[in-house]
Amino acid sequence: MSKRASRIPVDDADASSSTARADPWLALLALSASLLYAPARADDAPLRAVLFGSTEAGASAFSASGAKLVFDRFDRDGPVALVTAGGGARLEGGGQAPTMVRFTALGAALAGYQFIREWGAVTVFAGPEASWETLSGSGLVQVLPLRAGLRLHGEVWARPTETTLLTATAILGSARGDAYARLSWGTALFGAYLGPEASVYGDQTDYRKWSVGLHVTDYAMGGYRFRLSPGGQLETPLNQWSPYVSLAIWSTL
C-alpha cells in the first residue's frame, strides 16, 4: 500500500451534527497530545494516534476535535478507536427570519476495525454518543435534557489510480436522530488532491443541509496535513444558498 493511501484523516465525525458557532475544543486536543505523544514515538509502540481538529463556517458553523487510535500500525488491518468532541450553535425557526439559536455540545467514543488494501482503506466504528443542547430566543433560554445513544460511522479513503483520491463518509446517530454523508473526489496537483465534494445532513428537528464545493486534501506542512474546502450550502430554515468554508488539520504521532 502506498504511503499516501495510508495517511487517513478521520473525517470529522461531528461535522454531521448540528452546524455550530466555532468552538475548537483545544483543551481536549492538548490533553490527547500530552497523553499520546511519548508512546507513539517509540518504534515498538503498542499505541499510535492521529490527532485532528476541524471547523466549518457558513450561515452557521461547527467545530470538533479528537483522536483516532490504532493498536498496531495504520497500514495494517486491525482494531481502532475514535474519540471526538464538538459544539456550537445554529439558527432555527421563523423561515427567513429565524427566531431561535440552538446551542449544541456533543461527544462520542467509538471502537472499530480498519481494513487495509492496496487501493486504500475502509474503517467502520460503533459506540456511545451523548448530546446536550439549549434553545435561546426572545430573551428566554431552554435547557434540553442530556441525550445518549449509539453512533455508527463508516469511511473510505481510496486511490482508484496513482493520481486520484476518493473519500466517502457516512454517520448515523441515535442521540439526536441525525444522519450525515459526504463524498469527494480529487486528482493530485501541487502536492495535494484537488476536486469536488458534496455532503448532506439531516436530523429529527427537520433541519436539513446540502453542501457542494471544492476541496484541497492532504497538503503537508510542518508535520501537519490539511484539508481546505470552500463552496456553497443550502440549509433550513433559511432556504437560500450561502457560502461556506471548512478546514481540517491532522497529525500522526
C-alpha positions as CSV (number, residue, x, y, z in Angstrom):
1,M,0.0,0.0,0.0
2,S,1.4,3.4,-0.9
3,K,2.4,5.9,1.8
4,R,-0.1,8.5,0.6
5,A,-3.0,6.0,0.8
6,S,-2.1,5.1,4.3
7,R,-2.5,8.6,5.6
8,I,-6.1,8.5,6.5
9,P,-7.5,11.6,8.3
10,V,-10.6,10.7,10.3
11,D,-13.5,12.6,8.7
12,D,-14.9,14.9,11.3
13,A,-17.4,12.7,13.0
14,D,-19.2,15.6,14.3
15,A,-19.4,17.7,11.2
16,S,-22.5,15.7,10.6
17,S,-24.1,17.1,13.8
18,S,-25.7,20.5,14.2
19,T,-23.8,23.2,12.4
20,A,-22.4,25.4,15.0
21,R,-20.6,28.6,16.0
22,A,-16.8,27.7,16.0
23,D,-15.6,26.2,19.3
24,P,-12.4,24.2,18.7
25,W,-12.2,22.2,21.9
26,L,-8.4,22.9,22.1
27,A,-8.2,21.5,25.7
28,L,-9.2,18.1,24.5
29,L,-6.7,18.1,21.7
30,A,-3.9,19.3,24.0
31,L,-4.7,16.6,26.6
32,S,-4.8,13.9,23.9
33,A,-1.4,15.1,22.6
34,S,0.2,15.0,26.1
35,L,-1.1,11.5,26.8
36,L,-0.2,10.0,23.4
37,Y,3.0,11.7,22.2
38,A,5.6,9.8,24.1
39,P,4.4,6.2,23.4
40,A,3.5,7.0,19.8
41,R,7.1,8.0,19.0
42,A,8.6,4.7,20.1
43,D,9.4,2.3,17.3
44,D,7.8,-0.6,19.2
45,A,4.8,1.4,20.5
46,P,1.6,-0.6,21.1
47,L,-0.5,2.5,20.6
48,R,-0.4,5.1,17.8
49,A,-2.6,8.1,17.1
50,V,-3.8,10.7,14.7
51,L,-4.9,13.9,16.4
52,F,-7.3,16.1,14.4
53,G,-9.4,19.3,14.6
54,S,-11.8,20.8,12.2
55,T,-14.0,23.9,11.8
56,E,-16.8,24.7,9.3
57,A,-18.2,28.2,8.9
58,G,-21.1,29.3,6.8
59,A,-24.6,30.6,7.5
60,S,-23.8,28.7,10.7
61,A,-20.6,26.8,11.7
62,F,-19.3,23.8,13.5
63,S,-16.0,22.8,15.2
64,A,-14.7,19.5,16.6
65,S,-11.5,17.7,17.6
66,G,-10.4,14.3,18.8
67,A,-8.1,11.4,18.3
68,K,-8.0,8.2,16.3
69,L,-6.0,5.4,17.9
70,V,-4.6,2.1,16.4
71,F,-3.1,-0.7,18.4
72,D,-0.6,-1.8,15.8
73,R,0.1,0.2,12.7
74,F,-2.0,2.4,10.4
75,D,-1.0,0.4,7.3
76,R,-2.3,-2.9,8.7
77,D,-5.7,-4.5,9.3
78,G,-6.7,-4.2,13.0
79,P,-8.8,-2.6,15.7
80,V,-9.1,1.2,16.0
81,A,-10.7,3.6,18.4
82,L,-12.1,7.1,17.8
83,V,-12.8,9.8,20.4
84,T,-14.4,13.1,19.3
85,A,-16.0,16.2,20.9
86,G,-17.5,19.3,19.4
87,G,-20.1,22.1,19.9
88,G,-21.7,25.3,18.8
89,A,-25.0,26.9,17.5
90,R,-27.4,27.2,14.6
91,L,-30.3,29.3,13.6
92,E,-33.8,27.8,13.7
93,G,-37.5,28.8,13.3
94,G,-39.1,31.8,11.6
95,G,-38.4,31.0,8.0
96,Q,-36.5,33.9,6.5
97,A,-36.2,35.5,10.0
98,P,-35.0,32.7,12.4
99,T,-36.2,33.3,16.0
100,M,-34.1,30.8,17.9
101,V,-30.5,29.7,18.3
102,R,-29.8,26.1,19.1
103,F,-26.5,25.6,21.1
104,T,-25.1,22.0,21.0
105,A,-22.3,20.2,22.7
106,L,-21.7,16.5,21.8
107,G,-19.1,13.8,22.0
108,A,-18.6,10.1,21.1
109,A,-16.2,7.3,22.0
110,L,-16.2,4.6,19.3
111,A,-14.5,1.3,18.7
112,G,-14.0,-0.2,15.3
113,Y,-11.8,-2.0,12.7
114,Q,-9.8,-0.9,9.7
115,F,-9.4,-3.0,6.5
116,I,-6.2,-2.0,4.6
117,R,-5.9,-2.9,0.9
118,E,-3.5,-1.9,-1.9
119,W,-6.1,0.7,-3.2
120,G,-6.8,2.3,0.2
121,A,-8.6,1.6,3.5
122,V,-12.2,1.1,4.8
123,T,-12.9,1.8,8.5
124,V,-16.1,1.1,10.5
125,F,-16.9,2.3,14.0
126,A,-19.7,2.0,16.5
127,G,-20.1,3.2,20.1
128,P,-21.9,5.5,22.5
129,E,-22.5,9.2,21.9
130,A,-24.0,12.0,24.0
131,S,-25.6,15.3,23.2
132,W,-26.6,18.4,25.3
133,E,-28.5,21.3,23.8
134,T,-30.1,24.6,24.7
135,L,-32.5,26.8,22.8
136,S,-32.2,30.6,23.1
137,G,-34.6,33.2,21.7
138,S,-36.8,36.2,22.6
139,G,-34.9,36.6,25.9
140,L,-35.6,33.0,27.0
141,V,-33.2,30.1,27.4
142,Q,-34.5,26.5,27.4
143,V,-32.1,23.7,28.5
144,L,-32.8,20.4,26.9
145,P,-32.1,17.1,28.7
146,L,-28.8,15.3,28.1
147,R,-29.4,12.6,25.5
148,A,-27.3,9.4,24.9
149,G,-27.4,7.0,22.1
150,L,-25.5,4.9,19.6
151,R,-23.3,6.1,16.7
152,L,-22.4,4.2,13.6
153,H,-19.5,5.6,11.5
154,G,-18.0,4.3,8.3
155,E,-15.4,5.9,6.0
156,V,-13.4,5.0,2.9
157,W,-10.1,6.6,1.8
158,A,-9.2,5.1,-1.6
159,R,-6.9,5.7,-4.6
160,P,-8.6,4.4,-7.7
161,T,-5.4,5.3,-9.6
162,E,-1.9,6.6,-8.6
163,T,-3.0,10.2,-9.1
164,T,-6.6,10.2,-7.8
165,L,-8.3,10.1,-4.4
166,L,-11.8,9.1,-3.5
167,T,-13.2,9.6,0.0
168,A,-16.7,8.7,1.4
169,T,-18.1,9.1,4.9
170,A,-21.5,8.0,6.4
171,I,-22.6,8.6,10.0
172,L,-25.8,7.7,11.8
173,G,-26.5,8.8,15.4
174,S,-29.5,8.0,17.6
175,A,-28.9,10.6,20.4
176,R,-30.1,13.4,18.0
177,G,-31.7,11.2,15.4
178,D,-29.2,12.5,12.7
179,A,-27.5,11.3,9.6
180,Y,-24.6,12.6,7.5
181,A,-22.9,11.6,4.3
182,R,-20.0,13.2,2.3
183,L,-18.4,12.2,-1.0
184,S,-15.3,13.7,-2.5
185,W,-13.0,13.0,-5.4
186,G,-9.6,14.6,-6.2
187,T,-6.7,14.5,-8.5
188,A,-3.0,15.0,-7.5
189,L,-1.9,18.6,-8.0
190,F,0.9,20.6,-6.4
191,G,1.4,18.1,-3.6
192,A,-2.2,17.6,-2.6
193,Y,-5.5,16.4,-4.1
194,L,-7.9,18.9,-5.7
195,G,-11.5,18.1,-6.7
196,P,-15.3,18.4,-6.0
197,E,-17.1,17.4,-2.8
198,A,-20.7,17.1,-1.8
199,S,-22.4,16.4,1.5
200,V,-25.9,16.2,3.1
201,Y,-27.1,16.2,6.7
202,G,-30.4,15.9,8.5
203,D,-31.8,15.4,11.9
204,Q,-35.1,14.7,13.8
205,T,-35.8,18.5,14.2
206,D,-36.4,18.6,10.4
207,Y,-33.1,20.6,9.9
208,R,-31.5,19.8,6.6
209,K,-28.3,21.0,4.9
210,W,-26.9,20.3,1.4
211,S,-23.3,21.4,0.5
212,V,-21.4,21.4,-2.7
213,G,-17.9,22.7,-3.1
214,L,-14.2,22.1,-3.9
215,H,-11.6,20.6,-1.6
216,V,-7.8,20.6,-1.3
217,T,-6.9,17.5,0.7
218,D,-3.7,16.0,2.2
219,Y,-1.5,19.1,1.9
220,A,1.6,18.7,4.1
221,M,3.3,21.4,6.0
222,G,5.4,21.3,9.2
223,G,4.4,17.8,10.3
224,Y,0.7,18.5,9.8
225,R,-1.7,17.7,7.0
226,F,-4.6,19.9,5.9
227,R,-7.9,19.8,4.1
228,L,-9.5,23.1,2.9
229,S,-13.0,23.1,1.4
230,P,-14.8,26.2,0.1
231,G,-18.3,26.0,-1.5
232,G,-22.0,26.8,-1.2
233,Q,-24.7,25.3,1.0
234,L,-28.4,25.3,1.3
235,E,-29.9,24.8,4.8
236,T,-33.2,25.1,6.5
237,P,-34.9,27.3,7.7
238,L,-33.1,30.0,5.6
239,N,-33.7,28.1,2.4
240,Q,-31.2,30.1,0.5
241,W,-27.7,29.4,-0.8
242,S,-24.8,30.8,1.3
243,P,-21.0,30.3,1.1
244,Y,-19.1,28.1,3.5
245,V,-15.5,27.2,4.2
246,S,-14.2,24.3,6.2
247,L,-10.7,23.5,7.5
248,A,-9.4,20.2,8.9
249,I,-5.9,19.6,10.4
250,W,-4.4,16.3,11.5
251,S,-1.1,14.9,12.6
252,T,0.1,11.4,13.0
253,L,2.1,10.7,16.2
